[in-house]
Amino acid sequence: MPVSRRSALALMAGIAAWTVIRPASAATSIITYSETALAELAASNQPYLIDFFATWCSTCAAQERVLQELAEASPAYAAIPIIRVDWDQHSRGDLVRQMGIPRRSTLVLMRGTTELGRLVADTRRDAIAGLLDLAGS
């Protein structure tokens, strides 16, 4: 289906406007889950967040937006690495079973091998900030 010049220009203007008003990416480190990556984070003894997510999960997407906003607002939040565990690949795996993860959209804050706190399907900014604040404890 051919696109009119006017439609093409309107689309390009919309994309340009979105690019200008979109906030800059925070420096949050997002790591794809592997046993090795998790072991390295645990050995570092720094706080890190395990994010059990699915690409099709709207709650997961809402949590991701809040995490991004918090990282952009605070260097302390941006400094917390996030390890993403794809629910579709790992929901029946050892990590999910050992940690007792009930569902996707679960966020677990860790230091070493110690769980500091978790949220299940919570998208409230204050709740997620409260979880991340435990990293300073």
C-alpha positions as CSV (number, residue, x, y, z in Angstrom):
1,M,0.0,0.0,0.0
2,P,1.6,3.3,-1.1
3,V,2.1,6.0,1.6
4,S,1.4,9.6,0.8
5,R,4.1,12.1,1.1
6,R,2.0,13.9,3.8
7,S,1.6,10.7,5.8
8,A,5.3,9.9,5.5
9,L,6.3,13.4,6.7
10,A,3.8,13.3,9.6
11,L,5.3,9.9,10.7
12,M,8.9,11.2,10.5
13,A,7.9,14.3,12.5
14,G,6.3,12.1,15.2
15,I,9.4,9.9,15.4
16,A,11.6,13.0,15.7
17,A,9.5,14.5,18.4
18,W,9.4,11.2,20.4
19,T,13.2,11.0,20.1
20,V,13.6,14.6,21.5
21,I,11.2,14.2,24.4
22,R,12.2,10.6,25.4
23,P,14.4,10.6,28.5
24,A,18.0,9.6,28.1
25,S,18.9,6.1,29.0
26,A,20.2,5.6,32.5
27,A,23.4,3.7,33.0
28,T,21.7,0.8,34.7
29,S,23.5,-2.5,33.9
30,I,21.0,-5.0,32.6
31,I,22.5,-8.5,32.4
32,T,20.8,-11.5,30.7
33,Y,20.6,-14.4,33.2
34,S,23.1,-17.2,33.1
35,E,24.4,-19.3,36.0
36,T,27.8,-17.7,35.5
37,A,26.5,-14.1,35.5
38,L,24.5,-14.8,38.6
39,A,27.5,-16.4,40.3
40,E,29.7,-13.4,39.5
41,L,27.1,-10.9,40.9
42,A,26.7,-13.0,44.0
43,A,30.5,-13.2,44.5
44,S,30.8,-9.4,44.1
45,N,28.8,-8.9,47.3
46,Q,27.2,-5.8,45.8
47,P,23.4,-5.5,45.8
48,Y,21.7,-6.6,42.6
49,L,18.2,-7.1,41.4
50,I,16.9,-10.3,39.9
51,D,14.0,-9.5,37.5
52,F,11.9,-12.5,36.5
53,F,10.2,-11.2,33.4
54,A,8.4,-12.2,30.2
55,T,8.4,-10.0,27.0
56,W,4.6,-10.4,26.7
57,C,3.9,-9.5,30.4
58,S,2.3,-6.1,30.8
59,T,3.1,-6.0,34.5
60,C,6.8,-6.7,33.7
61,A,6.7,-3.8,31.2
62,A,5.3,-1.5,33.8
63,Q,8.0,-2.5,36.3
64,E,10.6,-2.0,33.7
65,R,9.3,1.6,33.1
66,V,9.4,2.3,36.8
67,L,12.9,0.9,37.2
68,Q,14.1,3.0,34.3
69,E,12.5,6.2,35.7
70,L,14.1,5.5,39.1
71,A,17.5,4.9,37.5
72,E,17.3,8.2,35.6
73,A,16.3,10.0,38.8
74,S,19.0,8.6,41.1
75,P,22.6,7.4,40.6
76,A,22.2,5.1,43.6
77,Y,19.4,3.2,41.8
78,A,21.2,3.3,38.5
79,A,24.2,1.6,40.2
80,I,22.2,-1.5,41.0
81,P,22.8,-4.1,38.3
82,I,19.7,-6.0,37.1
83,I,19.9,-9.6,36.0
84,R,16.9,-10.5,33.8
85,V,15.6,-14.0,34.0
86,D,13.4,-14.8,31.0
87,W,10.3,-16.5,32.4
88,D,9.6,-18.4,29.2
89,Q,13.0,-20.0,29.3
90,H,13.6,-20.5,33.0
91,S,10.2,-20.8,34.8
92,R,10.7,-24.5,35.4
93,G,14.4,-24.2,36.2
94,D,16.5,-24.6,39.3
95,L,16.7,-20.9,40.1
96,V,13.0,-20.4,40.1
97,R,12.4,-23.5,42.2
98,Q,15.2,-22.8,44.7
99,M,14.1,-19.2,45.2
100,G,10.4,-20.1,45.4
101,I,9.5,-17.6,42.7
102,P,5.7,-17.7,42.2
103,R,5.4,-16.0,38.9
104,R,6.8,-13.6,36.3
105,S,6.9,-10.0,37.4
106,T,8.8,-10.9,40.6
107,L,11.6,-8.6,41.6
108,V,14.2,-9.9,44.1
109,L,16.9,-7.7,45.6
110,M,20.0,-9.6,46.6
111,R,23.4,-9.1,48.2
112,G,25.7,-12.0,47.7
113,T,23.4,-15.0,48.2
114,T,21.2,-13.2,50.7
115,E,17.7,-12.0,49.7
116,L,17.1,-8.5,51.0
117,G,13.5,-8.2,49.8
118,R,11.1,-9.0,47.0
119,L,8.0,-7.7,45.2
120,V,5.5,-9.8,43.3
121,A,3.5,-8.1,40.5
122,D,3.9,-4.7,42.2
123,T,4.2,-1.8,39.8
124,R,4.0,1.1,42.3
125,R,6.9,3.5,42.1
126,D,7.1,3.9,45.9
127,A,7.1,0.1,46.4
128,I,9.9,-0.5,43.9
129,A,11.9,2.4,45.2
130,G,11.5,1.0,48.7
131,L,12.8,-2.4,47.5
132,L,15.8,-0.7,45.9
133,D,16.4,1.4,49.0
134,L,17.2,-1.9,50.9
135,A,20.4,-2.0,48.9
136,G,21.8,0.7,51.1
137,S,21.1,-1.3,54.3
